[in-house]
Every structure is written in structure tokens, then in C-alpha cells.
């Protein structure tokens, strides 16, 4: 068998090469460490950039919403200006005629205008408003004041031809203003005889104003109260009427809803999939107080019941003649919608919710009950008196209470018994935050499992072990054969394994640190969220307790107390 001898020179050469390999491997390890540090820095940079991008996205959405709100607000203001200019252009002469009605009566009271002047002015108005019902009515009024019976009758017939109902109501009020109670009642009965409770014009509001103000006198009280009762009874006898009233008032009350802000409970907003449901029911609970404030503001507003009959009739006449005619309503409707957008500071959804409740008031004809609802909710759309609004709300209190109870019952039914909390991918359930320790334990178990799974992935691969075994074998072969190349190659494989082993320890330590950071943040989020659950339950109950206060207020309303007494000696009673 051949023998191989290795002299000292050869071993010295090998040792030098091994030192060189060691230095090179150390340099390689340092390079790998440097690269690993750069990778970690890049990872942190990516995380930071991701956070900043999300933050920027939120800011952009906020900016977009704000830009949309400001654009809607500016557009609404411009629309109001344009529509009011259109109204002035198309129907400006209507306003001119309207302004003369009460003016003629008041001028006659103090005898400061000659009858010839009144006749001249009304004739001019007649020619400037060829289709408007009020123009011939003013001619008839002027002729009546001048004791020109034939002209008065001709003008009256023309006014009645153009609009019989409004003309009858106008002269009912004028007769009452002149103290002619019998004539006033005759005109009122004529007006009532033309009414269909399922299809009434907006001028019925003027009748309600007069009735509530008590200006028809004792003989007319029964006429009005009996008609109002008969109309409501007739409508109530029809199938679906009560349900329709409940739906109308449900929509109206929903328009008073108070919207909760996500910033009120930031942790629930971020960490609870149940938050949208929680937010919805909290909004309705807050609405109890809003409805109470709305009703209190209406009924606490003082009403002047000391004004003279003439002054009261003048106010109602203003309402009648200024109660816009059918051809004006489409434009008036758009003006009101734009003004609501302005009132809501550009928040279109809220404005449309309010407008939907008021929209029927801008219809030419609607049922008597819808007129009641329109005046109760938006008296400014019809010019109704504050006293009339009080009367109608009191008259409608049963419908209001039913709708309010239904909305409250539906909201309470949607109050979640269990609140879901989600932190990272962990999900827990709580009712009132009292099981916080249990949730913390569950969260810790989840994070422990996460850590175990993460650490199980941080291990040497088959390639690392192959490089170790292969490197040892190649190194041994190089020593046996005296091949420096094989020895260097083998040592490189073993060094690759050693570096992987050292890197593995650093990765394990980094993973543990990251998991513990995640644990700390998750526990903080969980504690903050459960604390908000406690606050939410308490706050919801406080707001929801206002429901009984609102119901007591509604049930205490009385329509009889809202009707003024015309002669100040007798009390008005609604049948």
C-alpha cells in the first residue's frame, strides 16, 4: 500500500490558507450581517411607509369629503340665488298683487287713501296679472269699499272662476275683519262644501290659522271643529290610513336623528366589527333628547293672543295670499332643498333626510292629514302660525306616539347583546366588558400560538445541514488528497452552516421582540376597547332613559289648550 508523507512546509502552507479562508469567512459573515441589518432597516422603512400611506389615504378621504361638502355648499348658495331670480322674473307680479291686499284694508281703516286711488291701483294690477285669481278679487274688494255693487259682482264672479276656493276663503276672512260674522260663516260654509279630505289645496292652512286664532267667533266654532273631526274620521275609516300616518311620522322623526361620531369611541370604531350597529342604536338613543328639545322649543314659544281681530285676520290674509300658487311650487321646492343644504353646512345626506319629510308640503294637492303633518314639521314652508303648529302636533299626538314607539322598539331590538372585539386576527366576545381578564387570557394564548408558529418557521433548512455534512466530507477528502481546493470548498460549506446558525439565533431574538411588542399593543388595544364598551353601555342607557320623558311630554299635549278664544269670554272646545 502506498504511503503519503506530508512535510512541514506543506502543513504551513495549509495553515496559511486556512487563516486566509477564516478571514474571508469572517468578512463574508460581516457582509451578511450588514446585509441582514439593511434588510431589517428596509423592512422597518416599508412598515413606516405603509403606515404613512394609510394615514395619507385617510387624510385624502377626509380632504375629499370636505371638498365635496364645500362644493355642495357653494352650489346650493348659487342655486338659491339663481332660483330666486327666476321666481322674481316669472312670478314677481304675483308678489306685487299680494302686497296690496292687506294694504288696501289697512288704508281703508284709517281713511288715508282715496277710494279713486284704490280703484285705479287695483285696475292696474288686474291688467298686469291677467291669469292670477287675486287680481279680480282685489277689484271686487275695491268695488265693495266704493259701494259699486255691479262691478263688485262682476269682479267676484271672475275671481271665483279663476279660483273659487281661495276667493271664498279670502272674502270669509275679509267679512270677519269687517265684523260681519254671518257673512263670514256663509263664505266659510261655501268653502267647506268644496273640500275633499283626500285632496285639499294648501289654503286649508289659512282656515286652521283662523280657527286656532279664534277669529271666527262663537257661531263658527262648531262649524270648524265638526269639519276637522269629520275629515279625520273619514280618512281614518279607510284601510291603511293609520299605517300611513305612522310611516309619515316615522320618516319625520327619523329626520330629527342625531348622528354619532366615530371619534366618540375610537377604539370601538377601530377594533369592533359590531361598531356600525352600536353606532346606529346610539344615534337613535341620542335622538330622544333631540325630539324633546324640538317639541319643547315649539310649545315654549309664546303666542300673542292679545292682538286685535283685525291684526290676526291680516296675518292670516298674508298667509292666504302668499301661500304660493301651484305653478310656483316646483321652483319653491328646489329653493327649500338648497336652503336645507346650506343649513346643514353642505352635508347633502342630512339635508335630503330633512327635505324628504317636508317635501309633501310643496305638492299642489294632498290629503288633509298630510297638510297636518306638513304644518307640524315645516310651518315655514306654508307660512302657518306657530299656534297652528302647536294645535296640529297636539291633534296628531297619537300618530306621533305610535311612530315614535315603533322606531324606539326597532332600535332597541337592534342593540347587540354581544360585542365583538377584533385585535389583529384574534376575535373575542364581550357583553359589558366585565370579562376583560378572560379576554386577556385568550389574547395571550393566541399570541403564544402565533409566537410558536413564527419560531417554528425560524430554523435551519435541509440545505444548511447538507452544506454542513457535505462541507465536512469535502474538507476531509481535501486533507486526505492534499487538495487545498477541496479543503477550502469544504470549509466554506461548514462556515455557511455556522453563519446560518448564528443568524438563526438573531432571528429568533428579533421574532420574540416583535411578538412581545405585538402583545403589548394588542393588550393595550383590548383594555382600551373593553373600557369603551363599559362607557358605551352606560352612555346608551342614559340616552335611552329619555324615551319615557318624551312619551310623557307627548301624552300630555292637548289640542284644546292650543285654541285661542276669539271673544275672550268663552273657552274653545274641540269636539
RODO-2510 file (C-alpha; in nm, 4 decimals, decimal comma):
residues 575
     n   res          X          Y          Z
     1     x     0,0000     0,0000     0,0000
     2     x     0,1377     0,3399    -0,0978
     3     x     0,2331     0,5764     0,1823
     4     x     0,1986     0,9550     0,1643
     5     x     0,4245     1,1891     0,3556
     6     x     0,3315     1,5432     0,4371
     7     x     0,6272     1,7681     0,5168
     8     x     0,6190     2,0716     0,7448
     9     x     0,6273     2,3073     0,4501
    10     x     0,3068     2,1632     0,3152
    11     x     0,1303     2,1956     0,6571
    12     x     0,2486     2,5538     0,6897
    13     x     0,1020     2,6323     0,3520
    14     x    -0,2305     2,4715     0,4517
    15     x    -0,2400     2,6678     0,7779
    16     x    -0,1832     2,9914     0,5886
    17     x    -0,4607     2,9068     0,3515
    18     x    -0,6900     2,8185     0,6414
    19     x    -0,6193     3,1539     0,8049
    20     x    -0,6953     3,3231     0,4780
    21     x    -1,0202     3,1254     0,4484
    22     x    -1,1118     3,2155     0,8080
    23     x    -1,0539     3,5848     0,7402
    24     x    -1,2542     3,5646     0,4228
    25     x    -1,5365     3,3814     0,6020
    26     x    -1,5363     3,6422     0,8799
    27     x    -1,5527     3,9129     0,6180
    28     x    -1,8328     3,7211     0,4480
    29     x    -2,0182     3,6878     0,7817
    30     x    -1,9777     4,0572     0,8460
    31     x    -2,1100     4,1288     0,4983
    32     x    -2,4057     3,9026     0,5596
    33     x    -2,4681     4,0736     0,8948
    34     x    -2,4544     4,4081     0,7201
    35     x    -2,6977     4,2894     0,4554
    36     x    -2,9265     4,1474     0,7260
    37     x    -2,9218     4,4828     0,9031
    38     x    -3,0037     4,6568     0,5793
    39     x    -3,2906     4,4131     0,5181
    40     x    -3,4258     4,4870     0,8688
    41     x    -3,3943     4,8588     0,8028
    42     x    -3,5742     4,8177     0,4714
    43     x    -3,8486     4,6177     0,6464
    44     x    -3,8921     4,8914     0,9071
    45     x    -3,8937     5,1517     0,6302
    46     x    -4,1609     4,9557     0,4445
    47     x    -4,3695     4,9345     0,7629
    48     x    -4,3309     5,3075     0,8184
    49     x    -4,4143     5,3850     0,4567
    50     x    -4,7203     5,1577     0,4797
    51     x    -4,8369     5,3392     0,7936
    52     x    -4,7809     5,6761     0,6314
    53     x    -4,9620     5,5667     0,3154
    54     x    -5,2632     5,4557     0,5215
    55     x    -5,2521     5,7825     0,7105
    56     x    -5,2273     5,9738     0,3834
    57     x    -5,5220     5,7757     0,2446
    58     x    -5,7317     5,8690     0,5491
    59     x    -5,6302     6,2313     0,5147
    60     x    -5,7138     6,2222     0,1431
    61     x    -6,0575     6,0755     0,2115
    62     x    -6,1147     6,3438     0,4742
    63     x    -5,9969     6,6075     0,2269
    64     x    -6,2196     6,4650    -0,0474
    65     x    -6,5224     6,4620     0,1831
    66     x    -6,4505     6,8190     0,2915
    67     x    -6,4076     6,9304    -0,0700
    68     x    -6,7351     6,7616    -0,1606
    69     x    -6,9105     6,9339     0,1317
    70     x    -6,7735     7,2762     0,0396
    71     x    -6,8647     7,2255    -0,3267
    72     x    -7,2201     7,1249    -0,2311
    73     x    -7,2477     7,4283    -0,0017
    74     x    -7,1251     7,6677    -0,2709
    75     x    -7,3506     7,5090    -0,5313
    76     x    -7,6534     7,5352    -0,3002
    77     x    -7,5884     7,9058    -0,2367
    78     x    -7,5567     7,9725    -0,6087
    79     x    -7,8717     7,7713    -0,6802
    80     x    -8,0736     7,9728    -0,4276
    81     x    -7,9676     8,2989    -0,5905
    82     x    -8,0482     8,1737    -0,9416
    83     x    -8,3868     8,0266    -0,8459
    84     x    -8,4941     8,3363    -0,6548
    85     x    -8,4048     8,5453    -0,9594
    86     x    -8,6151     8,3094    -1,1714
    87     x    -8,9056     8,3424    -0,9279
    88     x    -8,8820     8,7180    -0,9427
    89     x    -8,8741     8,7118    -1,3208
    90     x    -9,1602     8,4645    -1,3681
    91     x    -9,3869     8,5476    -1,0722
    92     x    -9,2733     8,8853    -0,9468
    93     x    -9,6043     9,0459    -1,0437
    94     x    -9,7807     8,7936    -0,8148
    95     x    -9,5931     8,9398    -0,5191
    96     x    -9,6915     9,2895    -0,6299
    97     x   -10,0586     9,1941    -0,6231
    98     x   -10,0218     9,0125    -0,2901
    99     x    -9,8676     9,3101    -0,1157
   100     x   -10,1692     9,5276    -0,1969
   101     x   -10,4334     9,3056    -0,0328
   102     x   -10,3774     9,3850     0,3340
   103     x   -10,2521     9,7309     0,2415
   104     x   -10,5880     9,8240     0,0907
   105     x   -10,7730     9,7078     0,4035
   106     x   -10,5423     9,8907     0,6411
   107     x   -10,5536    10,2081     0,4321
   108     x   -10,9326    10,1951     0,4409
   109     x   -10,9278    10,1546     0,8213
   110     x   -10,7607    10,4912     0,8712
   111     x   -10,9049    10,6609     0,5588
   112     x   -10,5729    10,7899     0,4294
   113     x   -10,6172    10,6767     0,0668
   114     x   -10,8919    10,7944    -0,1639
   115     x   -11,1262    10,5292    -0,2987
   116     x   -11,0492    10,6503    -0,6505
   117     x   -10,6818    10,5777    -0,5905
   118     x   -10,7616    10,2274    -0,4657
   119     x   -10,9778    10,1660    -0,7734
   120     x   -10,7013    10,2890    -1,0033
   121     x   -10,4343    10,0743    -0,8372
   122     x   -10,6466     9,7578    -0,8427
   123     x   -10,7317     9,8120    -1,2090
   124     x   -10,3596     9,8449    -1,2870
   125     x   -10,2958     9,5182    -1,1007
   126     x   -10,5737     9,3470    -1,2948
   127     x   -10,4049     9,4316    -1,6225
   128     x   -10,0585     9,3252    -1,5003
   129     x   -10,1797     8,9858    -1,3738
   130     x   -10,4189     8,8538    -1,6396
   131     x   -10,4363     8,4974    -1,5030
   132     x   -10,3968     8,5490    -1,1285
   133     x   -10,7082     8,4913    -0,9152
   134     x   -10,6226     8,7616    -0,6649
   135     x   -10,6317     9,0482    -0,9173
   136     x   -11,0104     9,0405    -0,9855
   137     x   -11,0642     8,9671    -0,6153
   138     x   -10,8976     9,2997    -0,5359
   139     x   -11,1174     9,4694    -0,7940
   140     x   -11,4201     9,3224    -0,6145
   141     x   -11,2838     9,4409    -0,2789
   142     x   -11,2261     9,7906    -0,4127
   143     x   -11,5776     9,7999    -0,5639
   144     x   -11,7250     9,6772    -0,2352
   145     x   -11,5472     9,9533    -0,0459
   146     x   -11,6734    10,2041    -0,3044
   147     x   -12,0263    10,0616    -0,2812
   148     x   -12,0212     9,9702    -0,6530
   149     x   -12,2311     9,6549    -0,6378
   150     x   -12,2433     9,5700    -1,0089
   151     x   -11,8643     9,5972    -1,0516
   152     x   -11,8109     9,4014    -0,7310
   153     x   -12,0313     9,1170    -0,8530
   154     x   -11,8650     9,1012    -1,1962
   155     x   -11,5164     9,1004    -1,0473
   156     x   -11,6197     8,8491    -0,7838
   157     x   -11,7514     8,6095    -1,0479
   158     x   -11,4239     8,6353    -1,2393
   159     x   -11,2207     8,5713    -0,9233
   160     x   -11,4364     8,2700    -0,8405
   161     x   -11,3960     8,1416    -1,1944
   162     x   -11,0189     8,1541    -1,1592
   163     x   -11,0077     8,0023    -0,8093
   164     x   -11,3376     7,9552    -0,6280
   165     x   -11,1883     7,8120    -0,3101
   166     x   -10,9319     8,0833    -0,2472
   167     x   -11,1810     8,3568    -0,3351
   168     x   -11,4379     8,2141    -0,0912
   169     x   -11,1790     8,1928     0,1836
   170     x   -11,0477     8,5415     0,1111
   171     x   -11,3906     8,7025     0,1487
   172     x   -11,4657     8,4873     0,4514
   173     x   -11,1654     8,6485     0,6220
   174     x   -11,2422     8,9974     0,4900
   175     x   -11,6024     8,9681     0,6145
   176     x   -11,4771     8,8636     0,9566
   177     x   -11,2352     9,1529     0,9605
   178     x   -11,5253     9,3882     0,8870
   179     x   -11,7227     9,2388     1,1757
   180     x   -11,9809     9,0697     0,9502
   181     x   -11,9882     8,7321     1,1261
   182     x   -12,2897     8,5941     0,9390
   183     x   -12,1339     8,6714     0,6029
   184     x   -11,8064     8,5217     0,7198
   185     x   -11,9784     8,1962     0,8182
   186     x   -12,1625     8,1783     0,4831
   187     x   -11,8371     8,2130     0,2901
   188     x   -11,6715     7,9563     0,5211
   189     x   -11,9501     7,7030     0,4705
   190     x   -11,9232     7,7565     0,0948
   191     x   -11,5506     7,6860     0,1182
   192     x   -11,6051     7,3752     0,3328
   193     x   -11,8622     7,2457     0,0834
   194     x   -11,5931     7,2274    -0,1861
   195     x   -11,3428     7,0274     0,0223
   196     x   -11,2342     6,6678    -0,0294
   197     x   -11,0287     6,5493     0,2682
   198     x   -10,8250     6,3253     0,0375
   199     x   -10,7336     6,6098    -0,1979
   200     x   -10,7014     6,9530    -0,0428
   201     x   -10,5183     7,2638    -0,1523
   202     x   -10,2651     7,4368     0,0753
   203     x   -10,5119     7,7153     0,1596
   204     x   -10,6715     7,4869     0,4207
   205     x   -10,3789     7,6035     0,6358
   206     x   -10,5277     7,9545     0,6404
   207     x   -10,8520     7,8076     0,7765
   208     x   -10,6609     7,6281     1,0506
   209     x   -10,4771     7,9502     1,1353
   210     x   -10,8081     8,1361     1,1662
   211     x   -10,9680     7,8586     1,3689
   212     x   -10,6784     7,8259     1,6115
   213     x   -10,6607     8,2044     1,6462
   214     x   -11,0293     8,2068     1,7462
   215     x   -11,1271     8,4785     1,4989
   216     x   -11,4398     8,3170     1,3519
   217     x   -11,6434     8,3939     1,6607
   218     x   -11,8624     8,1649     1,8770
   219     x   -12,1090     8,0823     1,5960
   220     x   -11,8386     7,9432     1,3737
   221     x   -11,6641     7,7266     1,6309
   222     x   -11,8846     7,4277     1,5831
   223     x   -11,8533     7,4516     1,2056
   224     x   -11,4735     7,4251     1,2114
   225     x   -11,4344     7,1677     1,4875
   226     x   -11,7015     6,9406     1,3413
   227     x   -11,5441     6,9599     0,9955
   228     x   -11,1964     6,8830     1,1252
   229     x   -11,3292     6,5864     1,3225
   230     x   -11,5357     6,4637     1,0255
   231     x   -11,2379     6,4815     0,7891
   232     x   -11,0142     6,2881     1,0261
   233     x   -11,2867     6,0273     1,0873
   234     x   -11,3445     5,9872     0,7139
   235     x   -10,9752     5,9370     0,6474
   236     x   -10,9319     5,7065     0,9477
   237     x   -11,2060     5,4767     0,8204
   238     x   -11,0037     5,3939     0,5090
   239     x   -10,7771     5,0902     0,5085
   240     x   -10,4125     5,1658     0,5651
   241     x   -10,4670     5,5227     0,6880
   242     x   -10,3302     5,4666     1,0385
   243     x   -10,0310     5,2815     0,8965
   244     x    -9,9692     5,5643     0,6500
   245     x    -9,9746     5,8199     0,9324
   246     x    -9,7312     5,6124     1,1318
   247     x    -9,4999     5,5881     0,8306
   248     x    -9,5198     5,9634     0,7673
   249     x    -9,4344     6,0470     1,1250
   250     x    -9,1659     5,7783     1,1325
   251     x    -8,9963     5,9468     0,8390
   252     x    -9,0407     6,2854     1,0045
   253     x    -8,8990     6,1748     1,3383
   254     x    -8,6122     5,9957     1,1651
   255     x    -8,5248     6,3338     1,0180
   256     x    -8,4561     6,4547     1,3740
   257     x    -8,1960     6,1806     1,4258
   258     x    -7,8674     6,2746     1,5907
   259     x    -7,5649     6,1216     1,4188
   260     x    -7,2948     5,9760     1,6450
   261     x    -6,9318     6,0484     1,5675
   262     x    -6,6718     5,7717     1,5298
   263     x    -6,4305     5,9874     1,7304
   264     x    -6,6504     5,9426     2,0365
   265     x    -6,5374     5,5783     2,0700
   266     x    -6,2148     5,5487     1,8656
   267     x    -6,1137     5,2019     1,9920
   268     x    -6,4559     5,0505     1,9318
   269     x    -6,4511     5,2095     1,5874
   270     x    -6,1130     5,0500     1,5082
   271     x    -6,1406     4,7188     1,6909
   272     x    -6,5067     4,6156     1,6880
   273     x    -6,6875     4,4798     1,3795
   274     x    -7,0053     4,5447     1,5833
   275     x    -6,9435     4,9211     1,5897
   276     x    -7,1693     5,0141     1,2924
   277     x    -7,4635     4,8524     1,4738
   278     x    -7,3632     5,0106     1,8048
   279     x    -7,3345     5,3495     1,6353
   280     x    -7,6800     5,3229     1,4780
   281     x    -7,8643     5,2403     1,8006
   282     x    -7,6688     5,5041     1,9946
   283     x    -7,7717     5,7639     1,7371
   284     x    -8,1390     5,6868     1,7952
   285     x    -8,0918     5,6890     2,1736
   286     x    -7,9475     6,0398     2,1393
   287     x    -8,2465     6,1341     1,9243
   288     x    -8,4804     6,1099     2,2261
   289     x    -8,3295     6,4286     2,3628
   290     x    -8,3374     6,5894     2,0179
   291     x    -8,7119     6,5216     1,9850
   292     x    -8,7740     6,6506     2,3362
   293     x    -8,5841     6,9711     2,2567
   294     x    -8,7746     7,0060     1,9287
   295     x    -9,1142     6,9777     2,0985
   296     x    -9,0152     7,1967     2,3922
   297     x    -8,8931     7,4719     2,1616
   298     x    -9,2279     7,4706     1,9765
   299     x    -9,4560     7,4658     2,2802
   300     x    -9,2445     7,7025     2,4898
   301     x    -9,2562     7,9707     2,2204
   302     x    -9,5058     8,2313     2,3414
   303     x    -9,8038     8,3157     2,1200
   304     x    -9,9567     8,6629     2,1206
   305     x   -10,3277     8,6138     2,1877
   306     x   -10,3866     8,9784     2,2752
   307     x   -10,3701     9,1162     1,9206
   308     x   -10,6873     9,2639     1,7751
   309     x   -10,9096     9,0620     1,5448
   310     x   -10,8082     9,2886     1,2566
   311     x   -10,4397     9,2224     1,3195
   312     x   -10,4987     8,8475     1,3419
   313     x   -10,7026     8,8442     1,0225
   314     x   -10,4360     9,0498     0,8462
   315     x   -10,1712     8,7921     0,9420
   316     x   -10,3886     8,5096     0,8102
   317     x   -10,4716     8,7026     0,4936
   318     x   -10,0991     8,7422     0,4378
   319     x   -10,0675     8,3675     0,4739
   320     x   -10,3506     8,3036     0,2284
   321     x   -10,2359     8,5347    -0,0471
   322     x    -9,8681     8,4461    -0,0003
   323     x    -9,9396     8,0736     0,0050
   324     x    -9,7712     8,0103    -0,3251
   325     x    -9,9771     7,9071    -0,6256
   326     x    -9,9346     7,5706    -0,7954
   327     x    -9,7131     7,6948    -1,0795
   328     x    -9,4598     7,8354    -0,8297
   329     x    -9,4251     7,5234    -0,6185
   330     x    -9,1619     7,3343    -0,8275
   331     x    -8,9190     7,6246    -0,8007
   332     x    -9,0037     7,6859    -0,4341
   333     x    -8,9341     7,3176    -0,3727
   334     x    -8,5826     7,3418    -0,5185
   335     x    -8,5160     7,6628    -0,3249
   336     x    -8,6075     7,4902     0,0002
   337     x    -8,3875     7,1893    -0,0786
   338     x    -8,0891     7,4150    -0,1448
   339     x    -8,1538     7,6150     0,1723
   340     x    -8,1577     7,2939     0,3770
   341     x    -7,8186     7,2007     0,2290
   342     x    -7,6931     7,5422     0,3408
   343     x    -7,8418     7,4918     0,6889
   344     x    -7,6664     7,1537     0,7124
   345     x    -7,3405     7,3183     0,6032
   346     x    -7,3111     7,1180     0,2810
   347     x    -7,3936     6,7728     0,4247
   348     x    -7,6278     6,6566     0,1489
   349     x    -7,7431     6,3309     0,3124
   350     x    -7,8687     6,5080     0,6234
   351     x    -8,0322     6,7837     0,4176
   352     x    -8,2151     6,5329     0,1969
   353     x    -8,3351     6,3417     0,5007
   354     x    -8,4961     6,6610     0,6319
   355     x    -8,6296     6,7548     0,2901
   356     x    -8,7968     6,4174     0,2394
   357     x    -9,0074     6,4874     0,5483
   358     x    -9,1014     6,8351     0,4202
   359     x    -9,1442     6,7504     0,0512
   360     x    -9,5234     6,6872     0,0630
   361     x    -9,5741     7,0486     0,1695
   362     x    -9,4686     7,1529    -0,1804
   363     x    -9,7351     6,9483    -0,3551
   364     x   -10,0351     7,1322    -0,5056
   365     x   -10,2886     6,8956    -0,3534
   366     x   -10,2611     6,6433    -0,0739
   367     x   -10,4760     6,4832     0,1918
   368     x   -10,5893     6,6750     0,4978
   369     x   -10,3728     6,4545     0,7178
   370     x   -10,0669     6,5302     0,5060
   371     x   -10,1366     6,9030     0,5439
   372     x   -10,1429     6,8457     0,9185
   373     x    -9,8076     6,6692     0,9055
   374     x    -9,6551     6,9364     0,6807
   375     x    -9,7556     7,2207     0,9116
   376     x    -9,6432     7,0280     1,2179
   377     x    -9,2984     6,9647     1,0730
   378     x    -9,2313     7,2611     0,8466
   379     x    -9,4645     7,5544     0,9175
   380     x    -9,2211     7,7857     0,7384
   381     x    -9,2936     7,6071     0,4094
   382     x    -9,6595     7,7117     0,4288
   383     x    -9,6367     8,0221     0,6467
   384     x    -9,8573     7,8658     0,9146
   385     x    -9,8801     8,0349     1,2533
   386     x    -9,6844     7,8947     1,5454
   387     x   -10,0150     7,8434     1,7309
   388     x   -10,1399     7,6298     1,4408
   389     x    -9,8300     7,4159     1,4564
   390     x    -9,8881     7,3589     1,8292
   391     x   -10,2521     7,2690     1,7673
   392     x   -10,1734     7,0206     1,4891
   393     x    -9,8961     6,8479     1,6814
   394     x   -10,1332     6,8086     1,9754
   395     x   -10,4075     6,6857     1,7432
   396     x   -10,1661     6,4316     1,5907
   397     x   -10,0153     6,3146     1,9185
   398     x   -10,1485     5,9576     1,8884
   399     x    -9,9927     5,9170     1,5449
   400     x    -9,6695     6,0714     1,6705
   401     x    -9,6597     5,8455     1,9758
   402     x    -9,7215     5,5319     1,7667
   403     x    -9,4478     5,6196     1,5193
   404     x    -9,2070     5,7143     1,7973
   405     x    -9,2715     5,3922     1,9891
   406     x    -9,2217     5,1839     1,6724
   407     x    -8,8895     5,3498     1,5928
   408     x    -8,7713     5,3091     1,9508
   409     x    -8,8764     4,9431     1,9640
   410     x    -8,6933     4,8674     1,6395
   411     x    -8,3823     5,0446     1,7636
   412     x    -8,3857     4,8632     2,0969
   413     x    -8,4304     4,5313     1,9188
   414     x    -8,1091     4,6043     1,7276
   415     x    -7,8996     4,6709     2,0379
   416     x    -7,6359     4,3932     2,0225
   417     x    -7,6236     4,1677     2,3273
   418     x    -7,2670     4,0658     2,2475
   419     x    -6,9975     4,2976     2,1182
   420     x    -6,7242     4,1525     1,9003
   421     x    -6,3674     4,2708     1,9530
   422     x    -6,1023     4,2063     1,6896
   423     x    -5,7340     4,2758     1,7526
   424     x    -5,5095     4,1671     1,4669
   425     x    -5,6672     3,8314     1,3722
   426     x    -5,7805     3,7492     1,7251
   427     x    -6,1524     3,7766     1,7936
   428     x    -6,3221     3,7946     2,1332
   429     x    -6,6762     3,8495     2,2578
   430     x    -6,7959     4,0624     2,5483
   431     x    -7,1316     4,1815     2,6753
   432     x    -7,0347     4,4682     2,9007
   433     x    -6,6566     4,4480     2,9388
   434     x    -6,6753     4,2524     3,2650
   435     x    -6,4864     3,9519     3,1191
   436     x    -6,1715     4,1516     3,0484
   437     x    -5,9405     3,9039     3,2264
   438     x    -6,0848     3,6171     3,0276
   439     x    -6,0330     3,8098     2,7048
   440     x    -5,6738     3,8961     2,8020
   441     x    -5,6025     3,5299     2,8692
   442     x    -5,7499     3,4309     2,5340
   443     x    -5,5483     3,7013     2,3599
   444     x    -5,2266     3,5841     2,5306
   445     x    -5,2914     3,2230     2,4245
   446     x    -5,3484     3,3446     2,0700
   447     x    -5,0221     3,5421     2,0709
   448     x    -4,8364     3,2465     2,2271
   449     x    -4,9600     3,0266     1,9445
   450     x    -4,8583     3,2938     1,6975
   451     x    -4,5125     3,3059     1,8515
   452     x    -4,4811     2,9276     1,8415
   453     x    -4,5783     2,9183     1,4755
   454     x    -4,3448     3,2056     1,3932
   455     x    -4,0482     3,0445     1,5774
   456     x    -4,1163     2,7080     1,4157
   457     x    -4,0505     2,8702     1,0814
   458     x    -3,7188     3,0156     1,2023
   459     x    -3,4998     2,7008     1,1732
   460     x    -3,2156     2,5526     0,9702
   461     x    -3,3244     2,4120     0,6391
   462     x    -3,2148     2,0893     0,4744
   463     x    -2,9764     2,2935     0,2611
   464     x    -2,7954     2,4143     0,5730
   465     x    -2,7475     2,0592     0,7047
   466     x    -2,6397     1,9330     0,3636
   467     x    -2,3820     2,2108     0,3471
   468     x    -2,2512     2,1105     0,6927
   469     x    -2,2231     1,7386     0,6195
   470     x    -2,1035     1,7941     0,2652
   471     x    -1,8535     2,0551     0,3818
   472     x    -1,7081     1,8195     0,6438
   473     x    -1,6798     1,5372     0,3904
   474     x    -1,5160     1,7558     0,1256
   475     x    -1,2753     1,9018     0,3840
   476     x    -1,1725     1,5507     0,4944
   477     x    -1,1265     1,4490     0,1316
   478     x    -0,9106     1,7534     0,0704
   479     x    -0,6904     1,6713     0,3689
   480     x    -0,6520     1,3131     0,2570
   481     x    -0,5709     1,4071    -0,1012
   482     x    -0,3729     1,7166    -0,0056
   483     x    -0,6097     1,9292    -0,2181
   484     x    -0,6309     2,2863    -0,0991
   485     x    -0,9288     2,3495    -0,3281
   486     x    -1,1375     2,0738    -0,1652
   487     x    -1,0403     2,1897     0,1817
   488     x    -1,1421     2,5492     0,1027
   489     x    -1,4644     2,4286    -0,0545
   490     x    -1,5458     2,2084     0,2425
   491     x    -1,4695     2,4755     0,4975
   492     x    -1,6883     2,7197     0,3029
   493     x    -1,9822     2,4788     0,3348
   494     x    -1,9227     2,4380     0,7082
   495     x    -1,8876     2,8164     0,7501
   496     x    -2,2192     2,8649     0,5658
   497     x    -2,3856     2,6364     0,8228
   498     x    -2,2143     2,8164     1,1135
   499     x    -2,3257     3,1569     0,9878
   500     x    -2,6799     3,0301     0,9385
   501     x    -2,6750     2,9020     1,2958
   502     x    -2,5658     3,2399     1,4298
   503     x    -2,8159     3,4255     1,2081
   504     x    -3,0891     3,1905     1,3251
   505     x    -3,0334     3,2956     1,6860
   506     x    -3,0620     3,6629     1,5920
   507     x    -3,3832     3,5955     1,4004
   508     x    -3,5279     3,4102     1,6969
   509     x    -3,4465     3,7011     1,9254
   510     x    -3,5925     3,9515     1,6776
   511     x    -3,9092     3,7428     1,6379
   512     x    -3,9567     3,7257     2,0136
   513     x    -3,9107     4,1023     2,0444
   514     x    -4,1615     4,1666     1,7649
   515     x    -4,4131     3,9254     1,9162
   516     x    -4,3802     4,0908     2,2567
   517     x    -4,4288     4,4339     2,1001
   518     x    -4,7383     4,2998     1,9289
   519     x    -4,8573     4,1510     2,2597
   520     x    -4,8150     4,4839     2,4380
   521     x    -5,0020     4,6789     2,1671
   522     x    -5,2758     4,4160     2,1471
   523     x    -5,3294     4,4124     2,5236
   524     x    -5,3416     4,7931     2,5290
   525     x    -5,5965     4,7942     2,2480
   526     x    -5,8035     4,5254     2,4215
   527     x    -5,8095     4,7087     2,7543
   528     x    -5,8991     5,0378     2,5875
   529     x    -6,1743     4,8714     2,3848
   530     x    -6,3303     4,6940     2,6836
   531     x    -6,3171     5,0229     2,8755
   532     x    -6,5085     5,1877     2,5895
   533     x    -6,7615     4,9030     2,5977
   534     x    -6,8319     4,9902     2,9619
   535     x    -6,8616     5,3612     2,8756
   536     x    -7,0821     5,2843     2,5760
   537     x    -7,3295     5,0730     2,7738
   538     x    -7,3557     5,3406     3,0405
   539     x    -7,3945     5,6243     2,7909
   540     x    -7,6516     5,4368     2,5833
   541     x    -7,8635     5,3704     2,8905
   542     x    -7,8507     5,7367     2,9924
   543     x    -7,9705     5,8490     2,6499
   544     x    -8,2303     5,5729     2,6212
   545     x    -8,3846     5,6713     2,9554
   546     x    -8,5006     5,9950     2,7880
   547     x    -8,7612     5,7917     2,5974
   548     x    -9,0068     5,7901     2,8884
   549     x    -8,9640     6,1664     2,9290
   550     x    -9,0564     6,2219     2,5613
   551     x    -9,3596     5,9912     2,5851
   552     x    -9,4854     6,1728     2,8950
   553     x    -9,4483     6,5041     2,7114
   554     x    -9,6375     6,3792     2,4027
   555     x    -9,9195     6,2234     2,6046
   556     x    -9,9688     6,5468     2,7992
   557     x   -10,0343     6,7515     2,4848
   558     x   -10,3895     6,8790     2,4462
   559     x   -10,5296     7,0402     2,1268
   560     x   -10,7948     7,2243     2,3282
   561     x   -10,5279     7,4215     2,5103
   562     x   -10,3849     7,5455     2,1810
   563     x   -10,7019     7,7176     2,0584
   564     x   -10,7419     8,0856     2,1385
   565     x   -11,0764     8,2332     2,2430
   566     x   -11,1985     8,4958     1,9991
   567     x   -11,4275     8,6872     2,2317
   568     x   -11,2124     8,6225     2,5443
   569     x   -11,5265     8,5152     2,7369
   570     x   -11,5760     8,1537     2,6320
   571     x   -11,3399     7,8593     2,6059
   572     x   -11,2826     7,6915     2,2720
   573     x   -11,3584     7,3192     2,2741
   574     x   -11,2611     7,0732     2,0025
   575     x   -11,5231     6,8048     1,9517
***
